[in-house]
Amino acid sequence: MALQFTDQTAKEAIASGKPVVIDFWATWCGPCIKLGPAVEELAEKYGDKAMIGKLNIDENDEVASENRVRNIPTVLFFKDGEVKDRSVGLVSLSALEEKLLALLG
């Protein structure tokens, strides 16, 4: 199950240095809702290797702002406390998986 990040928990996860995947979304965003099941599946499949979750930008905007998230859905891939890759817009599960595997590589 995908984690539900807040600004605080996202910052803690990123600071841990572990692989972290954050889906920036909002309830009013159609493509974000469509991307949700792919993020959930990614979390189910790789949750033991990376921290994978969602961050609602209407409720928590600090991490989105700090990482220049301008459009949603945006998925950021962190490792060692830094953004290593990003995906913007509605993408396939395989596209997210490819980026995550490169991060875990």
N, CA, C and O atoms as a printed pandas DataFrame, in Angstrom:
     atom_number atom_name residue_name chain_id  residue_number  x_coord  y_coord  z_coord
0              1         N          MET        A               1    0.832   -1.186    0.000
1              2        CA          MET        A               1    0.000    0.000    0.000
2              3         C          MET        A               1    0.878    1.251    0.000
3              4         O          MET        A               1    1.852    1.337    0.748
4              5         N          ALA        A               2    0.529    2.199   -0.829
5              6        CA          ALA        A               2    1.299    3.436   -0.928
6              7         C          ALA        A               2    1.172    4.236    0.370
7              8         O          ALA        A               2    0.103    4.297    0.978
8              9         N          LEU        A               3    2.265    4.836    0.772
9             10        CA          LEU        A               3    2.271    5.690    1.963
10            11         C          LEU        A               3    1.525    6.980    1.651
11            12         O          LEU        A               3    1.451    7.396    0.495
12            13         N          GLN        A               4    0.976    7.607    2.679
13            14        CA          GLN        A               4    0.356    8.928    2.534
14            15         C          GLN        A               4    1.316    9.930    3.171
15            16         O          GLN        A               4    1.328   10.102    4.390
16            17         N          PHE        A               5    2.112   10.582    2.343
17            18        CA          PHE        A               5    3.108   11.517    2.854
18            19         C          PHE        A               5    2.481   12.853    3.230
19            20         O          PHE        A               5    1.510   13.301    2.620
20            21         N          THR        A               6    3.067   13.479    4.257
21            22        CA          THR        A               6    2.848   14.890    4.551
22            23         C          THR        A               6    4.172   15.573    4.231
23            24         O          THR        A               6    5.155   14.894    3.933
24            25         N          ASP        A               7    4.218   16.895    4.285
25            26        CA          ASP        A               7    5.505   17.560    4.056
26            27         C          ASP        A               7    6.556   17.028    5.029
27            28         O          ASP        A               7    7.693   16.766    4.637
28            29         N          GLN        A               8    6.175   16.871    6.297
29            30        CA          GLN        A               8    7.114   16.422    7.318
30            31         C          GLN        A               8    7.613   15.006    7.058
31            32         O          GLN        A               8    8.819   14.761    7.089
32            33         N          THR        A               9    6.699   14.074    6.803
33            34        CA          THR        A               9    7.132   12.681    6.601
34            35         C          THR        A               9    7.891   12.527    5.286
35            36         O          THR        A               9    8.788   11.689    5.185
36            37         N          ALA        A              10    7.545   13.316    4.292
37            38        CA          ALA        A              10    8.284   13.267    3.024
38            39         C          ALA        A              10    9.715   13.749    3.237
39            40         O          ALA        A              10   10.660   13.137    2.741
40            41         N          LYS        A              11    9.873   14.841    3.970
41            42        CA          LYS        A              11   11.226   15.365    4.236
42            43         C          LYS        A              11   12.053   14.349    5.008
43            44         O          LYS        A              11   13.240   14.171    4.731
44            45         N          GLU        A              12   11.433   13.682    5.975
45            46        CA          GLU        A              12   12.142   12.660    6.754
46            47         C          GLU        A              12   12.561   11.486    5.864
47            48         O          GLU        A              12   13.680   10.985    5.971
48            49         N          ALA        A              13   11.656   11.059    4.991
49            50        CA          ALA        A              13   11.964    9.946    4.094
50            51         C          ALA        A              13   13.111   10.309    3.159
51            52         O          ALA        A              13   14.040    9.522    2.977
52            53         N          ILE        A              14   13.045   11.506    2.565
53            54        CA          ILE        A              14   14.093   11.956    1.645
54            55         C          ILE        A              14   15.430   12.050    2.373
55            56         O          ILE        A              14   16.460   11.637    1.841
56            57         N          ALA        A              15   15.414   12.590    3.588
57            58        CA          ALA        A              15   16.646   12.757    4.376
58            59         C          ALA        A              15   17.261   11.420    4.774
59            60         O          ALA        A              15   18.452   11.359    5.078
60            61         N          SER        A              16   16.470   10.350    4.778
61            62        CA          SER        A              16   16.984    9.033    5.173
62            63         C          SER        A              16   18.015    8.512    4.180
63            64         O          SER        A              16   18.816    7.638    4.512
64            65         N          GLY        A              17   17.994    9.051    2.955
65            66        CA          GLY        A              17   18.935    8.584    1.933
66            67         C          GLY        A              17   18.459    7.354    1.187
67            68         O          GLY        A              17   19.046    6.969    0.176
68            69         N          LYS        A              18   17.397    6.735    1.683
69            70        CA          LYS        A              18   16.846    5.550    1.021
70            71         C          LYS        A              18   16.143    5.971   -0.268
71            72         O          LYS        A              18   15.827    7.147   -0.446
72            73         N          PRO        A              19   15.894    5.010   -1.172
73            74        CA          PRO        A              19   15.103    5.329   -2.358
74            75         C          PRO        A              19   13.677    5.721   -1.949
75            76         O          PRO        A              19   13.024    5.014   -1.182
76            77         N          VAL        A              20   13.212    6.849   -2.468
77            78        CA          VAL        A              20   11.880    7.361   -2.149
78            79         C          VAL        A              20   11.203    7.765   -3.453
79            80         O          VAL        A              20   11.806    8.430   -4.295
80            81         N          VAL        A              21    9.945    7.359   -3.614
81            82        CA          VAL        A              21    9.153    7.740   -4.778
82            83         C          VAL        A              21    7.924    8.478   -4.249
83            84         O          VAL        A              21    7.164    7.936   -3.447
84            85         N          ILE        A              22    7.735    9.723   -4.704
85            86        CA          ILE        A              22    6.589   10.514   -4.253
86            87         C          ILE        A              22    5.761   10.954   -5.449
87            88         O          ILE        A              22    6.262   11.570   -6.389
88            89         N          ASP        A              23    4.483   10.619   -5.386
89            90        CA          ASP        A              23    3.504   11.036   -6.390
90            91         C          ASP        A              23    2.822   12.300   -5.858
91            92         O          ASP        A              23    2.104   12.245   -4.860
92            93         N          PHE        A              24    3.044   13.435   -6.522
93            94        CA          PHE        A              24    2.414   14.694   -6.148
94            95         C          PHE        A              24    1.088   14.780   -6.892
95            96         O          PHE        A              24    1.060   14.700   -8.120
96            97         N          TRP        A              25   -0.015   14.944   -6.158
97            98        CA          TRP        A              25   -1.341   14.860   -6.745
98            99         C          TRP        A              25   -2.317   15.781   -6.024
99           100         O          TRP        A              25   -1.975   16.403   -5.018
100          101         N          ALA        A              26   -3.540   15.860   -6.552
101          102        CA          ALA        A              26   -4.631   16.592   -5.904
102          103         C          ALA        A              26   -5.945   15.890   -6.246
103          104         O          ALA        A              26   -6.054   15.227   -7.277
104          105         N          THR        A              27   -6.930   16.042   -5.378
105          106        CA          THR        A              27   -8.207   15.351   -5.554
106          107         C          THR        A              27   -8.961   15.820   -6.799
107          108         O          THR        A              27   -9.745   15.057   -7.363
108          109         N          TRP        A              28   -8.737   17.051   -7.233
109          110        CA          TRP        A              28   -9.454   17.622   -8.382
110          111         C          TRP        A              28   -8.779   17.322   -9.720
111          112         O          TRP        A              28   -9.280   17.739  -10.765
112          113         N          CYS        A              29   -7.666   16.615   -9.707
113          114        CA          CYS        A              29   -6.861   16.369  -10.902
114          115         C          CYS        A              29   -7.194   14.994  -11.490
115          116         O          CYS        A              29   -6.825   13.965  -10.923
116          117         N          GLY        A              30   -7.892   14.983  -12.628
117          118        CA          GLY        A              30   -8.280   13.729  -13.271
118          119         C          GLY        A              30   -7.118   12.793  -13.577
119          120         O          GLY        A              30   -7.163   11.622  -13.200
120          121         N          PRO        A              31   -6.064   13.286  -14.260
121          122        CA          PRO        A              31   -4.922   12.414  -14.543
122          123         C          PRO        A              31   -4.262   11.870  -13.267
123          124         O          PRO        A              31   -3.732   10.758  -13.269
124          125         N          CYS        A              32   -4.295   12.649  -12.186
125          126        CA          CYS        A              32   -3.727   12.190  -10.912
126          127         C          CYS        A              32   -4.497   10.971  -10.395
127          128         O          CYS        A              32   -3.909    9.999   -9.922
128          129         N          ILE        A              33   -5.830   11.051  -10.497
129          130        CA          ILE        A              33   -6.676    9.954  -10.039
130          131         C          ILE        A              33   -6.391    8.699  -10.875
131          132         O          ILE        A              33   -6.343    7.590  -10.343
132          133         N          LYS        A              34   -6.205    8.883  -12.175
133          134        CA          LYS        A              34   -5.921    7.746  -13.059
134          135         C          LYS        A              34   -4.556    7.132  -12.778
135          136         O          LYS        A              34   -4.368    5.930  -12.964
136          137         N          LEU        A              35   -3.597    7.950  -12.330
137          138        CA          LEU        A              35   -2.249    7.457  -12.037
138          139         C          LEU        A              35   -2.207    6.693  -10.711
139          140         O          LEU        A              35   -1.327    5.858  -10.501
140          141         N          GLY        A              36   -3.150    6.978   -9.827
141          142        CA          GLY        A              36   -3.168    6.385   -8.482
142          143         C          GLY        A              36   -2.974    4.881   -8.437
143          144         O          GLY        A              36   -2.121    4.406   -7.686
144          145         N          PRO        A              37   -3.745    4.098   -9.225
145          146        CA          PRO        A              37   -3.573    2.633   -9.168
146          147         C          PRO        A              37   -2.168    2.172   -9.559
147          148         O          PRO        A              37   -1.681    1.178   -9.022
148          149         N          ALA        A              38   -1.513    2.871  -10.478
149          150        CA          ALA        A              38   -0.143    2.498  -10.871
150          151         C          ALA        A              38    0.817    2.726   -9.702
151          152         O          ALA        A              38    1.719    1.922   -9.467
152          153         N          VAL        A              39    0.620    3.815   -8.981
153          154        CA          VAL        A              39    1.479    4.102   -7.819
154          155         C          VAL        A              39    1.226    3.061   -6.726
155          156         O          VAL        A              39    2.163    2.595   -6.077
156          157         N          GLU        A              40   -0.042    2.700   -6.528
157          158        CA          GLU        A              40   -0.375    1.658   -5.540
158          159         C          GLU        A              40    0.298    0.329   -5.909
159          160         O          GLU        A              40    0.858   -0.351   -5.049
160          161         N          GLU        A              41    0.238   -0.027   -7.184
161          162        CA          GLU        A              41    0.837   -1.284   -7.629
162          163         C          GLU        A              41    2.353   -1.257   -7.459
163          164         O          GLU        A              41    2.957   -2.253   -7.060
164          165         N          LEU        A              42    2.959   -0.119   -7.761
165          166        CA          LEU        A              42    4.402    0.046   -7.573
166          167         C          LEU        A              42    4.757   -0.162   -6.101
167          168         O          LEU        A              42    5.738   -0.832   -5.779
168          169         N          ALA        A              43    3.947    0.420   -5.211
169          170        CA          ALA        A              43    4.184    0.294   -3.769
170          171         C          ALA        A              43    4.045   -1.155   -3.314
171          172         O          ALA        A              43    4.836   -1.633   -2.502
172          173         N          GLU        A              44    3.042   -1.850   -3.837
173          174        CA          GLU        A              44    2.854   -3.258   -3.472
174          175         C          GLU        A              44    4.039   -4.102   -3.917
175          176         O          GLU        A              44    4.487   -4.991   -3.194
176          177         N          LYS        A              45    4.539   -3.816   -5.108
177          178        CA          LYS        A              45    5.605   -4.613   -5.700
178          179         C          LYS        A              45    6.989   -4.309   -5.111
179          180         O          LYS        A              45    7.808   -5.209   -4.928
180          181         N          TYR        A              46    7.232   -3.031   -4.821
181          182        CA          TYR        A              46    8.590   -2.608   -4.419
182          183         C          TYR        A              46    8.643   -1.918   -3.058
183          184         O          TYR        A              46    9.657   -1.312   -2.710
184          185         N          GLY        A              47    7.569   -2.004   -2.295
185          186        CA          GLY        A              47    7.515   -1.333   -0.994
186          187         C          GLY        A              47    8.573   -1.788   -0.006
187          188         O          GLY        A              47    8.882   -1.074    0.948
188          189         N          ASP        A              48    9.133   -2.976   -0.226
189          190        CA          ASP        A              48   10.188   -3.463    0.664
190          191         C          ASP        A              48   11.561   -2.914    0.265
191          192         O          ASP        A              48   12.516   -3.033    1.033
192          193         N          LYS        A              49   11.671   -2.317   -0.922
193          194        CA          LYS        A              49   12.954   -1.802   -1.414
194          195         C          LYS        A              49   13.020   -0.276   -1.437
195          196         O          LYS        A              49   14.102    0.310   -1.475
196          197         N          ALA        A              50   11.842    0.357   -1.414
197          198        CA          ALA        A              50   11.789    1.826   -1.489
198          199         C          ALA        A              50   10.554    2.322   -0.745
199          200         O          ALA        A              50    9.582    1.588   -0.568
200          201         N          MET        A              51   10.609    3.565   -0.318
201          202        CA          MET        A              51    9.451    4.206    0.303
202          203         C          MET        A              51    8.652    4.849   -0.829
203          204         O          MET        A              51    9.134    5.773   -1.485
204          205         N          ILE        A              52    7.445    4.369   -1.056
205          206        CA          ILE        A              52    6.633    4.799   -2.195
206          207         C          ILE        A              52    5.302    5.320   -1.683
207          208         O          ILE        A              52    4.590    4.630   -0.954
208          209         N          GLY        A              53    4.974    6.549   -2.074
209          210        CA          GLY        A              53    3.715    7.097   -1.594
210          211         C          GLY        A              53    3.249    8.313   -2.359
211          212         O          GLY        A              53    3.824    8.700   -3.377
212          213         N          LYS        A              54    2.179    8.910   -1.833
213          214        CA          LYS        A              54    1.513   10.031   -2.471
214          215         C          LYS        A              54    1.530   11.229   -1.525
215          216         O          LYS        A              54    1.492   11.081   -0.303
216          217         N          LEU        A              55    1.588   12.429   -2.125
217          218        CA          LEU        A              55    1.554   13.654   -1.344
218          219         C          LEU        A              55    0.533   14.602   -1.984
219          220         O          LEU        A              55    0.701   15.029   -3.127
220          221         N          ASN        A              56   -0.511   14.921   -1.244
221          222        CA          ASN        A              56   -1.565   15.805   -1.732
222          223         C          ASN        A              56   -1.055   17.247   -1.660
223          224         O          ASN        A              56   -0.815   17.770   -0.572
224          225         N          ILE        A              57   -0.891   17.885   -2.817
225          226        CA          ILE        A              57   -0.298   19.226   -2.849
226          227         C          ILE        A              57   -1.221   20.307   -2.307
227          228         O          ILE        A              57   -0.756   21.397   -1.974
228          229         N          ASP        A              58   -2.514   20.031   -2.211
229          230        CA          ASP        A              58   -3.432   21.018   -1.626
230          231         C          ASP        A              58   -3.297   21.066   -0.117
231          232         O          ASP        A              58   -3.557   22.099    0.500
232          233         N          GLU        A              59   -2.894   19.964    0.478
233          234        CA          GLU        A              59   -2.746   19.886    1.927
234          235         C          GLU        A              59   -1.302   20.098    2.368
235          236         O          GLU        A              59   -1.052   20.529    3.494
236          237         N          ASN        A              60   -0.359   19.799    1.490
237          238        CA          ASN        A              60    1.074   19.900    1.797
238          239         C          ASN        A              60    1.781   20.428    0.560
239          240         O          ASN        A              60    1.907   19.717   -0.436
240          241         N          ASP        A              61    2.246   21.679    0.618
241          242        CA          ASP        A              61    2.842   22.266   -0.589
242          243         C          ASP        A              61    4.333   22.576   -0.473
243          244         O          ASP        A              61    4.949   23.004   -1.449
244          245         N          GLU        A              62    4.917   22.368    0.699
245          246        CA          GLU        A              62    6.332   22.711    0.894
246          247         C          GLU        A              62    7.275   21.881    0.032
247          248         O          GLU        A              62    8.107   22.431   -0.689
248          249         N          VAL        A              63    7.147   20.561    0.104
249          250        CA          VAL        A              63    8.058   19.673   -0.626
250          251         C          VAL        A              63    7.875   19.864   -2.132
251          252         O          VAL        A              63    8.845   19.839   -2.890
252          253         N          ALA        A              64    6.630   20.053   -2.554
253          254        CA          ALA        A              64    6.362   20.300   -3.981
254          255         C          ALA        A              64    7.054   21.582   -4.427
255          256         O          ALA        A              64    7.690   21.613   -5.480
256          257         N          SER        A              65    6.934   22.620   -3.639
257          258        CA          SER        A              65    7.543   23.908   -3.971
258          259         C          SER        A              65    9.069   23.813   -3.985
259          260         O          SER        A              65    9.721   24.322   -4.897
260          261         N          GLU        A              66    9.626   23.162   -2.975
261          262        CA          GLU        A              66   11.086   23.016   -2.869
262          263         C          GLU        A              66   11.673   22.248   -4.052
263          264         O          GLU        A              66   12.827   22.463   -4.422
264          265         N          ASN        A              67   10.887   21.361   -4.642
265          266        CA          ASN        A              67   11.373   20.531   -5.745
266          267         C          ASN        A              67   10.811   20.960   -7.100
267          268         O          ASN        A              67   10.832   20.200   -8.068
268          269         N          ARG        A              68   10.315   22.178   -7.145
269          270        CA          ARG        A              68    9.832   22.802   -8.390
270          271         C          ARG        A              68    8.783   21.959   -9.118
271          272         O          ARG        A              68    8.829   21.818  -10.340
272          273         N          VAL        A              69    7.848   21.405   -8.362
273          274        CA          VAL        A              69    6.737   20.685   -8.987
274          275         C          VAL        A              69    5.757   21.735   -9.491
275          276         O          VAL        A              69    5.124   22.430   -8.696
276          277         N          ARG        A              70    5.630   21.852  -10.806
277          278        CA          ARG        A              70    4.787   22.874  -11.426
278          279         C          ARG        A              70    3.489   22.296  -11.982
279          280         O          ARG        A              70    2.474   22.990  -12.049
280          281         N          ASN        A              71    3.523   21.035  -12.377
281          282        CA          ASN        A              71    2.361   20.368  -12.954
282          283         C          ASN        A              71    2.116   19.073  -12.192
283          284         O          ASN        A              71    3.039   18.474  -11.641
284          285         N          ILE        A              72    0.856   18.654  -12.172
285          286        CA          ILE        A              72    0.551   17.367  -11.553
286          287         C          ILE        A              72   -0.256   16.540  -12.540
287          288         O          ILE        A              72   -0.987   17.103  -13.355
288          289         N          PRO        A              73   -0.143   15.232  -12.489
289          290        CA          PRO        A              73    0.694   14.498  -11.540
290          291         C          PRO        A              73    2.178   14.585  -11.904
291          292         O          PRO        A              73    2.554   14.551  -13.076
292          293         N          THR        A              74    2.993   14.696  -10.883
293          294        CA          THR        A              74    4.446   14.595  -11.017
294          295         C          THR        A              74    4.911   13.552  -10.020
295          296         O          THR        A              74    4.507   13.566   -8.857
296          297         N          VAL        A              75    5.761   12.649  -10.478
297          298        CA          VAL        A              75    6.349   11.642   -9.598
298          299         C          VAL        A              75    7.848   11.912   -9.542
299          300         O          VAL        A              75    8.525   11.936  -10.570
300          301         N          LEU        A              76    8.355   12.113   -8.329
301          302        CA          LEU        A              76    9.790   12.341   -8.141
302          303         C          LEU        A              76   10.430   11.106   -7.537
303          304         O          LEU        A              76    9.856   10.444   -6.673
304          305         N          PHE        A              77   11.624   10.812   -8.007
305          306        CA          PHE        A              77   12.402    9.656   -7.557
306          307         C          PHE        A              77   13.639   10.172   -6.841
307          308         O          PHE        A              77   14.506   10.789   -7.461
308          309         N          PHE        A              78   13.728    9.925   -5.535
309          310        CA          PHE        A              78   14.836   10.405   -4.713
310          311         C          PHE        A              78   15.754    9.261   -4.307
311          312         O          PHE        A              78   15.314    8.126   -4.120
312          313         N          LYS        A              79   17.030    9.579   -4.174
313          314        CA          LYS        A              79   17.994    8.653   -3.581
314          315         C          LYS        A              79   19.119    9.512   -3.025
315          316         O          LYS        A              79   19.502   10.516   -3.626
316          317         N          ASP        A              80   19.643    9.114   -1.881
317          318        CA          ASP        A              80   20.709    9.864   -1.217
318          319         C          ASP        A              80   20.301   11.326   -1.006
319          320         O          ASP        A              80   21.136   12.229   -1.074
320          321         N          GLY        A              81   19.008   11.546   -0.749
321          322        CA          GLY        A              81   18.517   12.881   -0.440
322          323         C          GLY        A              81   18.353   13.810   -1.622
323          324         O          GLY        A              81   18.067   14.993   -1.438
324          325         N          GLU        A              82   18.529   13.300   -2.843
325          326        CA          GLU        A              82   18.444   14.145   -4.038
326          327         C          GLU        A              82   17.465   13.577   -5.050
327          328         O          GLU        A              82   17.250   12.367   -5.112
328          329         N          VAL        A              83   16.869   14.469   -5.848
329          330        CA          VAL        A              83   16.012   14.020   -6.945
330          331         C          VAL        A              83   16.911   13.410   -8.017
331          332         O          VAL        A              83   17.818   14.067   -8.528
332          333         N          LYS        A              84   16.652   12.158   -8.346
333          334        CA          LYS        A              84   17.436   11.472   -9.373
334          335         C          LYS        A              84   16.690   11.391  -10.702
335          336         O          LYS        A              84   17.305   11.281  -11.763
336          337         N          ASP        A              85   15.346   11.448  -10.635
337          338        CA          ASP        A              85   14.548   11.363  -11.857
338          339         C          ASP        A              85   13.168   11.920  -11.561
339          340         O          ASP        A              85   12.788   12.072  -10.400
340          341         N          ARG        A              86   12.407   12.227  -12.627
341          342        CA          ARG        A              86   11.043   12.702  -12.463
342          343         C          ARG        A              86   10.206   12.263  -13.640
343          344         O          ARG        A              86   10.704   12.031  -14.741
344          345         N          SER        A              87    8.927   12.159  -13.375
345          346        CA          SER        A              87    7.952   11.818  -14.394
346          347         C          SER        A              87    6.818   12.822  -14.260
347          348         O          SER        A              87    6.303   13.034  -13.162
348          349         N          VAL        A              88    6.426   13.442  -15.368
349          350        CA          VAL        A              88    5.360   14.443  -15.333
350          351         C          VAL        A              88    4.224   13.996  -16.247
351          352         O          VAL        A              88    4.446   13.589  -17.387
352          353         N          GLY        A              89    3.004   14.082  -15.724
353          354        CA          GLY        A              89    1.835   13.694  -16.501
354          355         C          GLY        A              89    1.450   12.255  -16.241
355          356         O          GLY        A              89    2.076   11.546  -15.453
356          357         N          LEU        A              90    0.397   11.847  -16.933
357          358        CA          LEU        A              90   -0.104   10.482  -16.798
358          359         C          LEU        A              90    0.787    9.540  -17.591
359          360         O          LEU        A              90    0.876    9.633  -18.816
360          361         N          VAL        A              91    1.448    8.627  -16.876
361          362        CA          VAL        A              91    2.355    7.675  -17.521
362          363         C          VAL        A              91    1.951    6.257  -17.114
363          364         O          VAL        A              91    1.139    6.064  -16.210
364          365         N          SER        A              92    2.526    5.287  -17.787
365          366        CA          SER        A              92    2.200    3.885  -17.509
366          367         C          SER        A              92    2.950    3.369  -16.291
367          368         O          SER        A              92    3.956    3.938  -15.869
368          369         N          LEU        A              93    2.438    2.286  -15.742
369          370        CA          LEU        A              93    3.114    1.605  -14.648
370          371         C          LEU        A              93    4.516    1.194  -15.080
371          372         O          LEU        A              93    5.463    1.321  -14.303
372          373         N          SER        A              94    4.661    0.703  -16.307
373          374        CA          SER        A              94    5.979    0.243  -16.772
374          375         C          SER        A              94    6.978    1.398  -16.838
375          376         O          SER        A              94    8.167    1.201  -16.587
376          377         N          ALA        A              95    6.503    2.611  -17.174
377          378        CA          ALA        A              95    7.406    3.767  -17.209
378          379         C          ALA        A              95    7.886    4.116  -15.803
379          380         O          ALA        A              95    9.058    4.439  -15.608
380          381         N          LEU        A              96    6.989    4.051  -14.828
381          382        CA          LEU        A              96    7.377    4.316  -13.436
382          383         C          LEU        A              96    8.314    3.230  -12.925
383          384         O          LEU        A              96    9.301    3.508  -12.244
384          385         N          GLU        A              97    7.987    1.994  -13.268
385          386        CA          GLU        A              97    8.791    0.855  -12.827
386          387         C          GLU        A              97   10.211    0.949  -13.378
387          388         O          GLU        A              97   11.177    0.656  -12.673
388          389         N          GLU        A              98   10.331    1.352  -14.623
389          390        CA          GLU        A              98   11.645    1.493  -15.266
390          391         C          GLU        A              98   12.504    2.513  -14.498
391          392         O          GLU        A              98   13.681    2.269  -14.232
392          393         N          LYS        A              99   11.905    3.642  -14.152
393          394        CA          LYS        A              99   12.645    4.678  -13.420
394          395         C          LYS        A              99   13.016    4.200  -12.011
395          396         O          LYS        A              99   14.109    4.487  -11.522
396          397         N          LEU        A             100   12.103    3.473  -11.366
397          398        CA          LEU        A             100   12.387    2.966  -10.024
398          399         C          LEU        A             100   13.504    1.928  -10.067
399          400         O          LEU        A             100   14.396    1.946   -9.218
400          401         N          LEU        A             101   13.467    1.031  -11.036
401          402        CA          LEU        A             101   14.508    0.012  -11.137
402          403         C          LEU        A             101   15.873    0.633  -11.376
403          404         O          LEU        A             101   16.877    0.145  -10.858
404          405         N          ALA        A             102   15.919    1.712  -12.162
405          406        CA          ALA        A             102   17.189    2.426  -12.385
406          407         C          ALA        A             102   17.685    3.027  -11.066
407          408         O          ALA        A             102   18.887    3.052  -10.801
408          409         N          LEU        A             103   16.762    3.502  -10.254
409          410        CA          LEU        A             103   17.094    4.092   -8.959
410          411         C          LEU        A             103   17.637    3.021   -8.004
411          412         O          LEU        A             103   18.574    3.267   -7.244
412          413         N          LEU        A             104   17.031    1.830   -8.060
413          414        CA          LEU        A             104   17.431    0.744   -7.170
414          415         C          LEU        A             104   18.714    0.067   -7.646
415          416         O          LEU        A             104   19.457   -0.522   -6.861
416          417         N          GLY        A             105   18.955    0.171   -8.972
417          418        CA          GLY        A             105   20.069   -0.502   -9.627
418          419         C          GLY        A             105   21.333   -0.416   -8.888
419          420         O          GLY        A             105   22.348   -0.946   -9.340
